[in-house]
Amino acid sequence: MRIGIVCYPTYGGSGVLATELGKALADKGHQVHFITYQQPVRLDQFRSNIFYHEVQVPTYPLFDYPPYESALSSTLVDVALNNELDLLHVHYAIPHASTAFMAKKILEKRGKHLPVITTLHGTDITLVGKDKTYAPIVSFSINESDKITAVSKNLKQETLKHFRIEKEIDVVYNFIDTKRFKPHDHTTPCGNTLAPNGEKIVLHVSNFRPVKRPLDVVHIFKKINDALPSKLVLIGDGPERPKVENLCREYGICNDIHFLGKQEKLEALMSCTDLFLLPSQYESFGLAALEAMASEVPVISSRVGGLPEVNIHGKTGFLSPVGDIDDMAKHAIYILSDEDRLNKFRHQAYIHAQNFDIHHIIPQYEKLYKEVLQNQQAELLPE
């Protein structure tokens, strides 16, 4: 198949999943065309059947905000016609579902029929999509998609709750490459660097937005640090980082916290971690938690969104109410304070993560692709 993929090219979960999906599809022999405004960060190696098409957005003095949606639609039309795309898979509803609909209608006028699959990832529904400014176009464009998928059962429920969706939503979970994220290695060099005296290593990865509650991470770690020797590793950057830095100074624990900023190769850091913290206000799925679990790292997270579908309470880690710092710290100390218990949680997290291996998930997308192509052929047959 010739597949067009539209996504955000940055570090967000939707862009990461879309890029890894495209790479996996290419490995299976499909021809994959990425269409976005810059090369996706995870598209870091040459593959003969992967192509990148940059959306050029012209700037004119008339525009305060260059019309990216129009430029994207035009690029989609051009790529579809000149590369004979079979279908288009767009990730994150805003604005990709609506631009795909516009491109589809233009192509129909030119005699080409291009099915569109829309994958919903989270904040495109639960935060941005519910805004009255966007809600009508989000609802319309989702319903105009030939297939709709959501990355968790919870996200499907949230979508049906807040929008008038007239079509079935298929749940296709996020995935991880278990060849990349592997079990914990106690002898990794990064462990000796980050915790030179054998302290337990606690990890948090996010974009440091308020919804991720990074201040809670520091509050939780302070309680862990008071109970046992430990180090906190913070990966990522964003608007809350200055507040996090100030809080660690107030607590006087900055020497036990490593701010590593944005990192592309997370697997090396995951491999020397003992516990992963994710106290988010909301997560549609929790891909970072799954990557930790595949690396044999148990997870302490909030009980929201799709996280209970990923992190199994009392087995792969623990779930707590949002903002319950004491409960999260108690569970963290419980896991970290006994080596045999920690190893048990490690193993259980690793085993559960195998259910989300990329090789289990990719065939589900391929099946959806075949269904939309078969439905299109049936619709085009003369009566």
Wavefront OBJ file of the C-alpha trace (Angstrom):
o trace
v 0.000 0.000 0.000
v 0.971 3.636 -0.521
v 0.124 5.381 2.742
v 0.179 9.095 3.535
v 0.722 9.989 7.209
v -0.037 13.444 8.612
v 1.191 14.264 12.119
v 2.866 16.843 14.284
v 6.621 16.318 13.932
v 7.588 17.232 17.502
v 8.193 15.275 20.719
v 4.511 14.833 21.600
v 3.025 11.355 21.894
v 0.903 11.635 18.744
v 3.911 12.517 16.596
v 6.054 9.791 18.132
v 3.409 7.127 17.574
v 2.686 8.266 14.010
v 6.372 8.217 13.099
v 7.013 4.826 14.658
v 3.906 3.481 12.923
v 5.163 4.727 9.571
v 8.585 3.189 10.111
v 7.054 -0.147 11.073
v 4.773 -0.100 8.028
v 7.765 0.638 5.808
v 9.615 -2.322 7.325
v 6.679 -4.492 6.236
v 7.036 -3.313 2.639
v 4.502 -0.498 2.459
v 5.420 2.839 0.876
v 4.994 5.599 3.473
v 4.788 9.346 2.848
v 5.038 11.736 5.803
v 3.429 15.128 5.179
v 4.092 17.852 7.766
v 5.873 21.176 8.278
v 9.226 19.712 9.344
v 10.869 16.315 9.478
v 9.557 14.274 12.455
v 12.122 13.944 15.246
v 11.852 10.138 15.261
v 12.439 9.951 11.490
v 16.165 9.707 12.026
v 17.305 6.934 9.679
v 17.145 6.415 5.926
v 14.647 3.873 4.624
v 14.181 3.370 0.908
v 10.369 3.339 1.060
v 9.859 6.275 3.436
v 9.380 9.754 1.964
v 9.067 13.141 3.638
v 7.100 16.000 2.079
v 7.495 19.391 3.742
v 4.500 21.703 3.863
v 5.636 25.114 2.638
v 3.611 27.897 4.264
v 3.920 31.192 2.351
v 4.070 34.382 4.379
v 2.501 37.651 3.263
v 2.165 41.000 5.089
v -1.615 40.490 4.903
v -1.468 37.510 7.268
v -0.825 37.832 10.987
v -1.022 34.041 11.117
v 0.031 32.165 7.947
v -2.748 29.752 6.857
v -1.084 26.396 7.572
v -4.319 24.445 7.062
v -4.700 25.658 3.476
v -1.054 24.923 2.695
v -1.376 21.447 4.213
v -4.520 20.634 2.203
v -2.831 21.716 -1.022
v 0.237 19.642 -0.209
v -1.941 16.609 0.530
v -3.579 16.950 -2.875
v -0.214 17.243 -4.589
v 1.350 14.270 -2.768
v -1.734 12.086 -3.281
v -1.846 12.732 -7.028
v 1.862 12.520 -7.763
v 2.545 9.497 -5.589
v -0.719 7.627 -6.202
v -1.542 7.314 -2.497
v -4.029 4.601 -1.559
v -5.111 6.197 1.707
v -4.382 8.947 4.205
v -3.870 8.372 7.938
v -4.043 11.570 9.988
v -2.997 11.770 13.634
v -4.507 14.330 16.017
v -7.852 15.724 14.918
v -6.919 19.421 14.954
v -6.389 20.537 12.226
v -5.489 17.343 10.399
v -8.945 15.764 10.113
v -10.477 18.908 8.597
v -7.578 19.497 6.195
v -7.793 15.864 5.100
v -11.511 16.303 4.411
v -10.806 19.368 2.276
v -8.076 17.538 0.340
v -10.370 14.542 -0.145
v -13.084 16.709 -1.698
v -10.612 18.418 -4.022
v -9.299 15.038 -5.133
v -12.805 13.758 -5.819
v -13.263 16.620 -8.292
v -10.154 15.329 -10.040
v -11.408 11.760 -10.190
v -9.342 10.354 -7.305
v -10.922 8.795 -4.237
v -8.717 8.859 -1.133
v -9.990 7.227 2.088
v -9.082 8.976 5.344
v -8.385 7.327 8.718
v -8.303 9.671 11.721
v -6.554 8.635 14.938
v -7.536 10.538 18.080
v -4.742 10.893 20.613
v -5.989 12.826 23.632
v -5.869 16.581 24.021
v -7.299 16.983 20.514
v -10.506 15.702 22.142
v -10.276 16.251 25.894
v -8.795 19.755 25.925
v -8.520 21.630 22.641
v -11.347 19.850 20.864
v -13.949 20.724 23.501
v -13.286 24.436 23.057
v -16.355 26.053 21.488
v -14.089 27.592 18.863
v -13.126 24.190 17.484
v -15.903 21.798 18.524
v -18.121 22.069 15.394
v -15.280 21.492 12.925
v -13.795 18.693 15.053
v -17.118 16.859 15.240
v -17.817 17.330 11.531
v -14.393 16.274 10.278
v -14.244 13.211 12.534
v -17.610 12.064 11.211
v -16.424 12.589 7.641
v -13.459 10.249 8.181
v -13.759 6.789 6.675
v -12.387 5.192 9.842
v -11.837 6.551 13.342
v -9.462 5.110 15.930
v -8.680 6.077 19.511
v -5.590 5.076 21.489
v -7.531 3.888 24.559
v -11.003 2.844 25.646
v -11.150 5.897 27.878
v -10.458 8.243 24.973
v -13.198 6.559 22.955
v -15.628 7.133 25.837
v -14.565 10.778 26.198
v -15.031 11.357 22.470
v -18.525 9.870 22.464
v -19.372 11.854 25.595
v -18.411 15.266 24.235
v -19.092 14.957 20.493
v -21.940 13.674 18.348
v -20.048 10.919 16.613
v -22.095 8.948 14.106
v -19.536 6.260 13.306
v -17.883 3.428 15.178
v -14.601 4.256 16.912
v -12.054 1.421 16.891
v -9.670 1.248 19.844
v -6.111 0.601 18.688
v -3.702 0.997 21.571
v -0.430 2.853 21.457
v 2.572 0.565 21.121
v 6.249 0.248 21.895
v 9.157 -1.416 20.163
v 10.292 -4.019 22.682
v 13.562 -4.414 20.792
v 14.332 -0.794 21.598
v 12.994 -0.603 25.158
v 14.498 -3.601 26.914
v 14.673 -4.965 30.474
v 16.657 -3.224 33.163
v 20.425 -3.600 33.204
v 21.895 -2.964 36.642
v 25.381 -2.427 35.230
v 24.627 0.433 32.805
v 27.110 3.331 32.908
v 24.348 5.928 33.305
v 23.353 4.400 36.649
v 26.866 4.868 37.996
v 26.882 8.473 36.760
v 23.458 9.492 38.029
v 23.594 7.539 41.279
v 27.281 7.043 42.127
v 26.545 5.666 45.596
v 23.915 3.196 44.522
v 20.919 5.429 45.229
v 17.548 4.479 43.772
v 16.811 6.367 40.533
v 13.346 7.866 40.039
v 12.453 9.136 36.555
v 9.889 11.579 35.131
v 9.497 12.396 31.425
v 7.135 15.096 30.144
v 6.733 18.428 28.382
v 6.473 20.201 31.766
v 3.000 21.560 31.090
v 0.595 22.051 34.025
v -1.449 18.990 32.961
v 1.611 16.816 33.700
v 1.802 18.194 37.285
v 5.635 18.251 37.407
v 5.546 20.069 40.761
v 3.860 16.979 42.214
v 6.854 14.979 41.003
v 9.174 17.045 43.201
v 6.815 16.863 46.190
v 6.623 13.071 45.844
v 10.367 12.745 45.405
v 11.032 14.815 48.539
v 9.123 12.220 50.576
v 10.948 9.365 48.841
v 14.289 11.080 49.393
v 13.539 11.546 53.097
v 12.852 7.822 53.413
v 15.743 6.335 51.423
v 18.792 7.427 49.362
v 17.522 8.382 45.915
v 18.017 10.543 42.855
v 15.403 12.150 40.599
v 15.991 12.395 36.851
v 13.810 14.877 34.955
v 13.659 14.631 31.168
v 11.952 17.253 29.021
v 11.324 20.961 29.139
v 8.403 23.354 29.167
v 6.619 26.229 30.924
v 6.594 24.662 34.421
v 10.312 23.968 34.564
v 11.294 27.258 36.314
v 8.738 26.491 39.057
v 10.154 22.991 39.424
v 13.677 24.373 39.766
v 12.526 26.881 42.386
v 10.758 24.161 44.367
v 13.833 21.932 44.459
v 15.806 24.924 45.809
v 13.168 25.542 48.487
v 13.424 21.917 49.555
v 17.232 22.001 49.383
v 17.367 18.820 47.279
v 18.778 20.152 44.005
v 21.910 18.042 44.436
v 19.682 14.973 44.198
v 17.839 16.101 41.053
v 19.214 15.892 37.517
v 17.596 18.167 34.890
v 18.521 16.571 31.564
v 16.245 18.557 29.226
v 14.967 17.023 26.000
v 16.466 13.651 25.153
v 15.855 11.646 21.969
v 17.378 8.359 23.134
v 15.313 7.537 26.199
v 16.033 3.824 26.214
v 19.512 4.217 27.734
v 18.131 6.291 30.608
v 15.138 4.007 31.114
v 17.491 1.054 31.460
v 19.093 2.400 34.641
v 15.868 3.595 36.303
v 14.200 2.023 39.329
v 10.816 3.794 39.310
v 8.812 5.989 36.928
v 6.550 8.828 38.152
v 3.584 10.082 36.106
v 1.163 12.078 38.321
v -0.653 13.733 35.393
v -3.982 15.522 35.548
v -4.959 13.518 32.458
v -3.380 11.016 30.081
v -5.298 9.529 27.175
v -2.896 6.583 27.272
v 0.510 7.175 28.894
v 3.100 6.154 26.300
v 6.063 7.171 28.478
v 4.787 4.896 31.245
v 4.572 2.002 28.792
v 8.130 2.630 27.602
v 9.262 2.504 31.225
v 7.414 -0.761 31.835
v 8.971 -2.349 28.742
v 12.333 -1.370 30.259
v 11.377 -3.297 33.407
v 10.572 -0.163 35.410
v 7.428 -0.083 37.606
v 5.165 2.985 37.458
v 3.521 5.240 40.030
v 0.785 7.224 38.276
v -2.515 8.988 38.736
v -5.742 7.053 38.187
v -7.020 9.036 35.195
v -7.799 8.620 31.509
v -6.247 5.594 29.871
v -3.588 5.035 32.547
v -5.517 2.210 34.298
v -5.460 0.379 30.950
v -1.659 0.570 30.943
v -0.553 0.576 34.586
v -2.196 -2.269 36.506
v -2.673 -1.316 40.169
v -0.664 -3.511 42.520
v 0.957 -5.418 39.656
v 2.951 -3.112 37.339
v 2.941 -0.265 39.865
v 0.262 1.730 41.639
v -2.506 4.198 40.794
v -3.537 7.108 43.022
v -6.058 9.964 42.832
v -4.776 13.065 41.038
v -2.837 15.271 43.447
v -2.594 12.652 46.206
v 1.106 13.163 46.843
v 1.125 11.209 50.092
v -0.421 8.105 48.510
v 1.962 8.169 45.544
v 4.982 8.604 47.809
v 3.795 5.788 50.093
v 3.495 3.402 47.138
v 6.855 4.491 45.737
v 8.625 3.873 49.033
v 6.850 0.510 49.354
v 8.281 -0.642 46.009
v 11.764 0.828 46.401
v 12.412 -0.192 50.021
v 12.612 -3.940 49.353
v 14.822 -5.310 46.572
v 12.871 -8.541 46.130
v 9.615 -6.600 45.931
v 11.122 -4.169 43.438
v 12.308 -7.044 41.240
v 8.835 -8.600 41.346
v 7.247 -5.355 40.172
v 9.929 -5.011 37.508
v 9.135 -8.422 36.069
v 5.371 -7.885 36.157
v 5.685 -4.504 34.429
v 7.845 -6.032 31.705
v 5.451 -8.941 31.086
v 2.416 -6.651 30.816
v 4.237 -4.296 28.417
v 4.689 -7.151 25.942
v 0.944 -6.970 25.216
v 1.613 -3.606 23.541
v 4.504 -4.736 21.367
v 4.481 -3.081 17.960
v 4.148 -6.464 16.235
v 0.762 -6.980 17.912
v -0.570 -3.522 17.008
v 0.603 -2.938 13.409
v -1.586 -5.754 11.990
v -4.619 -4.031 13.527
v -3.887 -0.882 11.514
v -3.232 -2.910 8.375
v -6.605 -4.594 8.821
v -8.312 -1.184 9.082
v -6.515 0.014 5.952
v -7.703 -3.011 3.997
v -11.260 -2.483 5.228
v -11.444 1.135 4.061
v -9.973 0.229 0.679
v -12.448 -2.627 0.248
v -15.337 -0.351 1.274
v -14.191 2.274 -1.207
v -14.023 -0.263 -4.039
v -17.513 -1.492 -3.175
v -18.890 2.071 -3.230
v -17.330 2.742 -6.651
v -18.785 -0.352 -8.279
v -21.662 0.462 -10.641
v -25.075 -0.593 -9.342
l 1 2 3 4 5 6 7 8 9 10 11 12 13 14 15 16 17 18 19 20 21 22 23 24 25 26 27 28 29 30 31 32 33 34 35 36 37 38 39 40 41 42 43 44 45 46 47 48 49 50 51 52 53 54 55 56 57 58 59 60 61 62 63 64 65 66 67 68 69 70 71 72 73 74 75 76 77 78 79 80 81 82 83 84 85 86 87 88 89 90 91 92 93 94 95 96 97 98 99 100 101 102 103 104 105 106 107 108 109 110 111 112 113 114 115 116 117 118 119 120 121 122 123 124 125 126 127 128 129 130 131 132 133 134 135 136 137 138 139 140 141 142 143 144 145 146 147 148 149 150 151 152 153 154 155 156 157 158 159 160 161 162 163 164 165 166 167 168 169 170 171 172 173 174 175 176 177 178 179 180 181 182 183 184 185 186 187 188 189 190 191 192 193 194 195 196 197 198 199 200 201 202 203 204 205 206 207 208 209 210 211 212 213 214 215 216 217 218 219 220 221 222 223 224 225 226 227 228 229 230 231 232 233 234 235 236 237 238 239 240 241 242 243 244 245 246 247 248 249 250 251 252 253 254 255 256 257 258 259 260 261 262 263 264 265 266 267 268 269 270 271 272 273 274 275 276 277 278 279 280 281 282 283 284 285 286 287 288 289 290 291 292 293 294 295 296 297 298 299 300 301 302 303 304 305 306 307 308 309 310 311 312 313 314 315 316 317 318 319 320 321 322 323 324 325 326 327 328 329 330 331 332 333 334 335 336 337 338 339 340 341 342 343 344 345 346 347 348 349 350 351 352 353 354 355 356 357 358 359 360 361 362 363 364 365 366 367 368 369 370 371 372 373 374 375 376 377 378 379 380 381 382 383
